[in-house]
Amino acid sequence: AGLAGYFRSTPHPSSAAADHVVLTWSGDPATTQSIQWRTGPGSPHARVRYATDGAGPVVVDASSAVLHTPDVANDPEVMRHTAVLGGLQPGTTYRYAIGDGASWGEEREFTTAPERDGGFSFIYMGDAQNGLETWGELVRSARAAHPQAAFYVMAGDLVNWGERRDDWDLLFHNARGVYDTRPLVAAIGNHEVDEGHADLYVAQFDLPRNGPDGIEPERVYSMEYSDALFVVLDSNLEPEPQVEWLDQTLGASEATWKFVVFHHPLYSPRPGDRGQPELKAAWTPVFEKHGVDLVLTGDDHAYMRSHPLRGDQVMESPADGPIYILSVAGTKMYGQEDAPYVARRFTDIATCQVIDIEGGRLEYTSYDIDGQVMDAFSVEK
């Protein structure tokens, strides 16, 4: 029974063709783009050709590594390829294709971040985790309804079994048509972690390596996009080793808007209180000190938006304290109770959140899969 439980099969085995194409950033979103994809072993499709409308194509070789997952009985080895494009122009759309240098696959596109003051939109989601086919419908409907969204933030628990590649195959298969044209900015949830490590997560995403010393690279990082700073923390790890880096990173940024993303909510209305007192004690004073606007989390499989908070007290204005949000994008749902800090909450509804920034104004809207508005607010600076 033990071995039978160990071996599984993937519904989406690899082939010579490139699939599971995902855009991320490991460098400056205005001038770089990372492209990752999968092939079967020995496939020659390890190059990217890219161009703008006005320029001839450039061809770059990907770095390729074998991903050994012997528990996937029908596809135990795949190749993961990563091409990092550099020297790009800000605010520019590029066409790209994956191939072997002679023949090329389908043309896709990506767009670099605008100059410092350019307006932009992004989409934030909580846990996908369970029901990845249903999540796929949500993320594709979001892509169709909000094509202006430049990238997607996922606050952890992208999959249910982070150590099982067949679960990742489901995620990537259901993200096709979305994450190959709009980059993914991801945080690590508890379901990505196995015995303290997030091996498949780290192996399959090319993320910034600018986190704190002593923490495995790509688990904690930051990036600036236009006039916004995004700080991604790992709430599975002890909070204290991230505090000094967090303080320095928030303090060094001159961005107008500051967002922090991690998995476990600091304010949770779930019955039995799943709040994180250690994380809260370590991190909220730093968020408040540096004027963090929104804290984007998941984990509790419901939707909750807090009032602006400072020192656990409800504030009148978003200028006085961060707003804490948790949401869910998959099919697993939990209940909630009321709490003094809750501004809006609901249960049993998967959502995606569209955040539009134009200069000193932020418009936030939460939608269900049918496009119905579930929550909305704005912040002015």
N, C-alpha and C positions, 0 to 999 in steps of 0.2 A: 504493500500500500504506500510505503514511503517513496519508492521510486516512481510509482504511478503518479503520485502527487507532484513529483519533481519535474517530470517531463510534460511539456505542453506544446501546442502547435500555435503558430501565428496564422490568423486568417488572411494576412497580407504579406506573404513571403517576398523576398527580394528577387530581382532579376538583373539582367545586364543593363536594363534601362535605368535612368536616374529617377527616383521618386522620393517622397518624404522631404520635399524641398522646403527649407525654413530659412527665413532671413532673421538675423540678429545683429547686434552691434558689439564689437569688442573695442572699438575706438570711437572717435568723434563722429556722431551721427550726421554731421554736415559734410564730412569729407571722406568717410569710409562706409563700407557695407560688407558684412559677412554673409556668405551664402553657404548653407550646409545641405547635403543630400545623402541619399543612400543608394548603393548598388549591391549586387551580388559580388562575391570574390572574383578578382581577375577582370572585372569590367574595365574597359578603357575610358569610360565616360567620367573623366576626372579633370576636365577643363571647363572654364567659363569664358564665353565671349560676350563682351558688353560694349555698348556704344550709346551716345546721345544722337539726337536727330541730325546735328550738324557735323558730326565727326566720324571718322572711320573706326571700325571695331578694334578693340584691344582683347587679346587672349591671355589668360593667366592660368597657371597650373594650380590645382588644389593640393593641399596636404591631405594625405589619405592614411587611414588607420583601420586595421581589422578590429571589429568588435566581436569578441568571443562570447556567445551566450549559449553554451551547450545544452541548457535546459529547454531551449526552443528546438524541439526534435526535428521539425521540417525545415528549419532555416538556421542552423547553429552558428554560422559565421556570416557577417555582412561587412561591407566596407562603408565607413563614414568618411565623407569628403568635406573639406572646409576650404573655401576660397575667400581670402580677405582682399577686397578691392580698396585701394588707397588713392590719394590725390584727386578725389572727386570734387566737383563744383557744388557749392551749397544750393539748395532749392532747385535741384535739377532732376528731371526724370531720365532714367537710363533703361534701355532694353537689354535683356540678357538671355542667354541660352546656355545649356549645359550639353557637353558633347565630348568627342575624343580628339578634336582638332581638325577632323575632316568632315564629319557629319555632326549635325547639331539638333537638339531636341526643340521643344516648343519655346517660342519667345514669350518671356514674361517681363515685368518691369518693376522697378523700385524707384523711389524718390528720396533724395537726400534731405536732411533737415534744412530749414530756411536759415537765413542770417539771423543774428541775435534777436531782432525785434519782430520776426515774422509770426503772424497768428497761426494757430494749428489746433487740431483736434486729436484726441486719442480715446481709446475704449479700454475700460477696466472691467475685469471679471474676477469673481471669486472662484471657488473650487469647481473644476470640471469633474474630475475624479471618477464618478460613476455615471453610467449611461452616456458614454462618449459619442455614440451615434446621435443621441438627442442633443447633446452639446454641440455636435457638428452642425445640426440644423440651426441652432441659436447663433453660432459664430458666422455661419454663411449668411443668415438673414441680416445680421448686424452689418456685415460687409456690403451687402446689397443696399441696405437702407441708409448707410452712412459711409459712402465711398470716400468722403473727405477725411475720415479718421486715418491718421498717419501711421499709427502703430497700436499694438494691443498689449496691455499689461495684465498678467495673470498672477494672482497673489497666492500661489502655492497649491499643492495637491492637484497638479495637472492630470495625474493618473492615480489609480488606486494602489497599484503595486509597482513602486518605483524601481524595484530590483528585477522586474520581469519585462523583458524587451517586447513581448507580444502585446502588453498593455500600451507601451509607447507606440508600437506600430498602429494601434487603434487610434491614438491621439493624432499622430501625423497624418494618417489616412483621412481622418475627418476634418483636418485643418487644410486639406488641399484646396487651392483656389483662394485662400486667405493669407496664410503665413508665408506663401511664396511671393507675395507682392506687398505685404505689410509686415514689418518686423515684429517679432515677439520680444517683449521685455518681461522676464519671468523671475519669480522668487521661489525659493524652496519651501515646500510644505513638509509636514511630518511623513506623508505617504511617499515622498521622494527618497526618504532616508532609510537605509537598512544597516543596522549595527553601526550607526554613527556616520556612515558614508553615504554619499549621493552619487555613486559611480556612473550610472547610466545618464543621469541628468548632466553631470559635468562633461561626459564623453560626447553628448549629442548636441550641446549648445556652445557656441563661441561667444563668451561674455567678457566684459571688462575685468581686468586683473589688477584693479586699483584699490582693493579692499585692505583691511587691516593686516599688519604683519602677524604671522602665527596662525592665521585662518586660511584654510584651503582656498586657493584662488577660485574666482567665479561664484562663490557662495554669497559673498557680500561685495557690493560694488556701487558705483555711482556713475551718472552720466548727465550731461547737460544737453537739452534739446531746445533750440531757440532761447526763449527767456525763462526757461524752467529747469529746475534741478530735480532729478529723480535719484533717490537713495534707496537701495534695496538691501534690506537686512535679512539675517537668517535667525528666525525666532526658535529654531531647534537647538541652536548653540547657546552657551551661556551668554547673557547680555553684556556683562562687564567688559570683556575683551573688545567689544564693538563700540563702546561708549566714547573713548578718546578719538577714534577715527571719525565717528559720527559727528562729534562736536567740531572737529577740525574741518570736515567736509562741508557741513552746513555753514560754518562760520566763514569759510573761504569763498563761498559762492556769492556773487552779486546778482543772481537770478531773482526776478520779481516773484516767481512762483516756486514753491518748494513742496515736493511730494515725497512721502516715505511709504515704501511698500514692504510688507512682510506677511507672514501667514496667520499667526495666532492673534486674535483681537485682544486689545488691552481693556476694552469695555465690552462685555458680553452680556446680553440679556437672556442667555440660555438658562433654564431652570437648573439650580445647583451651582450657579455662577462659575463659568469657565474662564473668568478673567485671569490675567497673568500677572500676579502681584510683583514678581521679581522683575519681569520685563518692564512693567509699568513704572516701578520705582527707579529703574536704571535709565529709561529712555524718555519718559514724558517731560522731565525737566529740560532735557536737551532740545526736544521739539519746541517747547514753549519759549526757550531762550532765543531760538533762531527763527521764530515766526513760521514754522511749518504750517502749510495751509490745510492739506488733506492727508490723512493716514489711511491707506488702502489695505484691507486685510480680507481674510476668508475664514475657513476652518469651522465656523459654527452653522453652516448650511441653512442660512436664513438671510434676511435683509435687515440691516439696522444702520441708521445714520444718527450720530449724536448731535446735540447742540455743540457750539464752540465750547471747549473746556479748558480751564486753567486750574491746576491744583485740585482737580476733581470737582471744581465748582462750575456751574453753568454760567457762561458769559453771554452778554447781549450780542456782541458783534464778532464775526470771524477774525477781525483784526486783533482780538484779545486772546485767541487760543485756537488750536487745531480742531478740525472736525474729523471724527473717527467714523469710518464706514466699514461694514462687512457685508459681503454679498455671496451668492452662490450661483453657479452657471450650470451645474449638473443636475442629477435627478435624486440625490440623497438629501433629505430635508429633516431639520430639527425644529422643535418648538421654541417659543420665547415667552418671557414675562416682561412686564413693564419695569422701567427703572427711571429715576429722575433725570438721567442724562439723555434719554431717548427723544429725538425729534421726530423720527419716522421709523416704523418697523412693520414688516409683514412676513408671512411664512408661506412655505410650499410653492414658491414662485421663483423660477430661474430668471435671472436678469443679466443684461449688459448695461454698462454705464458709459455714456458719451460725455466727454469733458471738452468743451470748446473754450479756447483762450484767444482773446484778441486784446492786445495791450494790457490795460489794467482791469479787464473784466473777464471773469470766469463764469461760464454757464454749464451747469451740471444737470444731466437728465438720465434717469434710470428707465429702461424699457424692458418689457417682457418680450417673449419670442414673437408675439403678434404685433409688436410695435406700439403697444399701449404704454402711455407714460405712467410710471408707478411712483416716481418721486422727482422733484426738481427744485433747484435753488440756484442762486447766483451770488458771486462775491465780487465786490468792487474794491479797487485799491486807488 
